[in-house]
Amino acid sequence: MKLIVKLYFIVILSFVTQAQNSVLDSLQLEIKNASNDIDKTTLYNEISNEYKYSDPDKVLEYGTKALELSQKNGYQIEEGIAYLNIGTAYIILGDYQKALDHFVWAKAIFEGMTPSDASKEKVDQGIARTYGSMGIVFSEQSNYAKALQYYLKSATIYEALKDEGQSSKIYNNIGVVYKSQSLDNKALTYFIKSQEIQKKMQSPNIGITQTNIANIYFKQKNLDKAFEYYTAAKNSIDTYPNPRALGEWHNNIGEYYNSRDHNDLAVENWEKAIVAFESINDKFGLADTYIYLGQFYLTQKQEVPALKMVNKALDLANEIDVLEQKSVSEKLLSTIYAQSGNDGLALEHYKKHSAIKDSLLKENDIRKSIEASMNYEFEKKELLQKEENKKREFLLKEEAKNSKTKLAFGALIALLLFGIGFLIYNRNQLKKTLTLQKELAEYEQKALHLQMNPHFVFNCLGSISSFIVQNGTDSAIKYLSKFSKLMRLTLEYSKESLIPIDKEIESLQNYLELEQLRFNNKFDFTIVKSKDIEDDVALPPLLIQPFIENAIIHGVIPKKEKGTIHIDFSLTNQSLTCVILDNGVGINQSKKNKENLVLAHKSMALDIIKKRLDMISESTAKKATIVIEEVINNTEITGTRVVLQLPLQYLHE
């Protein structure tokens, strides 16, 4: 059974409240003694930040006071921090649209500043915090690609600042994103990085991180490692008491003991979890625990205690209105009654489970629609804010130039103003020309990309038609399932100019598996990515697939023997190199085969790709090349090699 896990933005530790009250009292006293608005602005922001552990309304109240004073006095750093605090309050309150609006405003302020050496570190911290906060919003919306993009940018800045405390938090958040995508090994890497810093800093949250690590090892069936980290997590939680973390730990270790058939220890720990959650009236955690117990007793064929536990879980789920827990509980009740021979109640609860499941699906569809709208608004506002920031920066620079000119050359002011006006005009004309050229290149590249989409879909639909004719309906169902997954990936990134390399590899993997099905495993394939390639390396979508299609259709399929296709991604002199190697019939034989076909078909894919490469070269000022050659071994043609070299680009650029 898969239990529901609720992600809390804030973990409230048992000892935080007392320490927080002491800090707040001290800050309130300092405000009374503050002699100027700048000091008051800073103190208002500090108070706002402290209240995030307990009262989002107070975060808003003091953040708004700091914002008003900072705007009145032109104190940009504190204005940006005020926007961050207000955005944080809206995250806690669940209003993600307003949260993103405030983070965009904060980002525009920090990125538009030209700080002195004294304030540069504070500005960099503001930018890093902004990126991290935006990552949280996108993570909560399940937009993991965007969340990862901003988390990685935040981590880079914190690492440069040598801020290990904040780096640890960002590493943990990156681990959560990877875990949500079932990329357990990557999640494990970042959780362990976070744990090492937490150990050094004696962080009270280390027990939660160690539990996350243990859960991944448990999922991977590495039970000895899992138990090692569960034990370390318990020691940490005992050192830094946290009832919520303790309850979750008992639930997880209970699952561990259950998997090893230590039934008494499993039940004992779930009962301890109930005690921990009851101490803080955590009804969500209690419902989860009762579901664990109900599932356990059901597998032991003890219907009476199973029924008791699941009914308790359902009562709590109804009280706090958590649809996921309601759905799981109703399904368990249906199973219990069916196992007891009470078919009437089994059917009744199964119908309730189905109704709740439908509600969840509808709710998820509505949420996705709202999130898509929010993302569009976010992108639009971010671009508008950048333009406003550029205009403001330009005006400030011009005002500074004019002031210096008047002071230094008063006697020649008329002549200099004429010269400055002429320079500004020329500069604006040049800037407009360069901007238009850049936009033209981008639009041309997008147009070429859009031409590739129907080409790709047309070829895939042709493959489906051929497959159904050759293999029948049953095999076609499996083929269509893989095709739908490939289309989902293609549509997801169809509007993006760059996509992560891991997503491109996933798409290629799906496409090759489709063609394997279609041609009855007529060929094998391998895809290799160099360890030197970082996670945020990106490349344009649908650039490699046409070459693989040619390797299959015109290379290995005409060959009598079973073919092989090898795809290799590596780094070469600041370029991303992709090599596609097949052991097919070769270029010349492929051309002869085409000439013998009754129906001629002209492929535009290669021409489009060459144009796209030209556009990439123009927009990046770096070479993008392609080489296609036959592989010859002792005068014998043994296949075709395609070498594609692209400028090295990253998602956060």
Order of alpha helices (4+ residues) and beta strands (2+ residues): alpha-alpha-alpha-alpha-alpha-alpha-alpha-alpha-alpha-alpha-alpha-alpha-alpha-alpha-alpha-alpha-alpha-alpha-alpha-beta-alpha-beta-beta-alpha-beta-beta-alpha-alpha-beta-beta-beta
